[in-house]
Every structure is written in structure tokens, then in C-alpha cells.
Amino acid sequence: RCSCRRLGGGLVQAGGSLRLSCTASRRSFRHYSVGWFRHTPGKEREFVAAQGGSGATAAYADSVKARFIVSRDNAKNMAYLQMNSLKPEDTAVYYCAAQGIPGSYSNPTKWGYWGTGTQVTVSS
């Protein structure tokens, strides 16, 4: 099962940084892509970033490119989302997801395993 944790407090000032972590107890974690999504009330769940199982491939939404960085440590069954230069618009509940072969990074329905989500609030 995938779980997500936010390292640090839930509130951060605009321009600050925050790191989210996602853990999974399943075997063969290295064969699973990890995706990051976020959701705010009144909006569709939004793709943020994703990384292939080996860590060699990564993708980012245009809205977070150059600010967010994905990484993973397969030996620890851990994946990370480093969020830098945070903006109030980044405020959302963030989720990690895992799937062996998602087919589409950006489509939430292609991801089979989801974390419970963690609140990120960016103040101005």
C-alpha cells in the first residue's frame, strides 16, 4: 500500500520549500512508477509529476516544472517530491500513486494504488 507523508509542517510561506515522501510496502517497488497528483475543492485532480520505476524517467506538469523535483530510493521503497519556490496556487491535497505500467502519467484513472493524501498550504 502506498502512503504519503509531508516532511515538515503543513503550512509554508510563499517561496519556501517542502518535501513530500511516499512509501510502499509492496514487493518489487522498483518496477512501479510513482506519480504525484494534487486536488483542491472545485477542481479536477491535477497531475503534478511522475517518475519511472528505475528513476531514469521523470515528467512534470508545466505548472511545477523547474520548481519541483522527483526522486526515489528503491532500496528503501521511498519516493520523494521536493517542492521549491512554492506559490499560493500550489495549495492542495497532494497524493502519491503507484502503478506498474500506468500507460498515461497524467490520467489519474491509470494509477492503481493511491496514498491517502497530505495537505500542503502555501501562504502569501
WOVEN-V331965 format. One record per helix or strand of 3 or more residues. SS is the DSSP state (A for helix, B for strand). FROM is the first residue (numbers start at 1). TO is the last residue. If there is no record, write none. Layout:
ss	from	to
SS	FROM	TO
SS	FROM	TO
This chain:
ss	from	to
B	2	7
B	11	13
B	18	24
A	29	31
B	33	39
B	46	51
B	58	60
B	68	73
A	74	76
B	78	83
A	88	90
B	92	99
A	108	110
B	118	123
